[in-house]
Amino acid sequence: MKKIFKYFALAASITAVLASCNKNEPAEFSDSNAFVAFNAASFNIDEDSADTLRIPVTLASVKGLEERVSYTVKDSSAVQGTNFELVDNTATLSFDKDHRTAYIEIIPHADGLYTGDLIFFISLNASENVDLGAASECLVKINDIDHPLTPILGTWTLSAESYFNGPQEFEVTFIKDNSDDHMVWIDNLFGNDGWKGDDMLYYGNVSDDLTSIVIPLGQESEYARSDGSHIVLYSLTSDLHLNNTGSVTATITFGEKTTISFGKDYGFAFRVGTANSYINLLLPEITGVKK
């Protein structure tokens, strides 16, 4: 899985303006180049959040122009008035030298239904004195809390014995799949923070009662090294026998604390292609607690 949206820094937009200048002249930025832009290309909030989502918008100018900029909400799967509302229904932002960043404020509404995550877009409108920067539109995602995997999604603390590092305690994140509501993606299953990320996820299939996760072996990371090799998931026995076929089943127990056990027979090896190189070897009896 890859991140769908790249974030745009306002500095990048300024750089684009300055780059057009003669390279032998000092770079200058005047208020004739003033522009307005979102500070990021996407934002998200849980549908039942008690907090208000504040989306920053910055007007880049030298003197700090006094200006009003309007914006337009474009419904998509999320509908204004049903799934969310604006705090300011005038849909207008005000800027001056003391307020170069203003905020669009969104209040989400929970519907009690499993709809999946909902999205909508907000677009800035150019004014007479201010152009639009590169990030003139943003996506807002309202996270559905009624997803059937909600009780197990989020952060877990795992405890394991690493062949390389000895006893380890590390955090992993269970992430829902965008299309399969019985699939969970696991970030940092290998217990190596230097490798975690969207292109290093491994998946498991979750039972209807959420008490077991079947993790297929032989999965390859989306990440590939310069030689084309991926990080392949193997099971690992206490005598260091590797296997990349079949699966490992983790058991979840709900109680005062929600716990997970990957069993006494198998740990995991994360092998670089077919080479004798690994990002970690985790011995059997891996356990964890939901945070």
C-alpha angles and dihedrals in degrees: 000000000000131000107265098206129051118209120239119216117210088227089064090058091049089049090054090055094047094046090065091064124097106278090224093057126073112261114255133187119196132182088257083074094049114140140174125223145158114263090229137014098235141026135181141194136178114257092235096044115139088207127085116239108236113199113197121223120184130202107210111210138135101234097028105256120228101232144145118221124189128209136201127223114216113199117220122156087334115067124209111240092023107050099017144357137208118245088215111043092190087075091214132128125206124212136183138152091285095043108044091152122052130180136233105211122210129189113200123213124214114221100188091234132110100242100144121241114323128213141195136172135234121203126193119225122223117239132206093268102029131061127205120262125220093274098055094140131046135190120228119201122198108205114225110230092191093073108132091235095053094111091062101034120104134037127353129181111224127197119204144151111246118206087218104034107026119225112011135187115191142156125250128184126221110211127189120239117244095232110016113063092195096054125088127191117214122212118201096007084149094061096232112121092194090067104040121114146103093296094052101060127130122198138221133191113236125215121238092253092048092235098116139038119197110207114196115222123226093048114153124215116245086231113090128193122231090269091056096253121139130205105260124205116232133172115241129207126207089259089054097254112158128213129177099183131079121017146274120233121214119201122217122203121195120210139105082329124023109232137184132205127189092198137254097271106057141040126171138264122197106204127191101234109296094322124115089252129108138183088212144342114213115193123220124286098055110172136176149183128222113241 
